[in-house]
């Protein structure tokens, strides 16, 4: 009768189940209407509780080195691929986009083999850029704290997820996220040289550096902001000749357009 008094108060944290489990090979070749009805019945499988989301973030802080990180991303629209998702047709989506969402680990492996120098450069210099950002930030902000994070799911829209390169908070600005870019193409260029490239993510406007709204990174950081419930995203662009931080604020107009499109894609996927 008193066994409950001796129960271990520390309960194991429950992780959300992988979306890979809902794949049904028996449905191959079925009509689209049948598949859509099946997808509607499986909507509950995507739901993630606050406790599950917190446990997942904690367990995936090693990011690409962690098997769980890859598994959790499979089937979810991540910040890094949302541009491709909202740019394709939900009625007839590009196969490459479907693969990005469903098989991110396989695609990442293929890209790292095709562009080994670019991937290695980014990963090798990410910590250097983060340390620079932290040291500079401590001079400019009160009680700044910068922490690496794992894969984050917002229970309000669990079809999406994001892995910023860091979460940041300070007394003066509140909570934000950080995205680090180490462009291999411009590794030995300063900011002005890099900005001469029309495809570079940053541009100069009235003497100020800003992230181009037309660049794919803009949708990425907006997704990170809303998934992590951040007040802003600091995008850090690092080269051997320069390191620049530009702050991106929430764009509610873009987000209210992107989110339903992404959710529709997820349902029909």
Secondary structure, DSSP 8 states (H G I E B T S, - for coil): --GGGGS-S---------GGGG--GGGTT--HHHHHHHHHHTGGGG---HHHHHHHHHHTTTGGG-HHHHHHHTTSEEGGGHHHHHHS-SSS--HHHHHHHH-HHHHHHHHHHHTHHHHHHHHHHHHHHHHHHHHHHHHHSTT-EEE----B--GGGTTEEB--SEEEEETTTEEEEEEEE--GGGTT--HHHHHTSTTSSEEEETTEEEE-TTSHHHHHHHHHHHHTT-SEEEEEEE-SS-EEEEEEE--HHHHHHHHHHHHHHHHH-
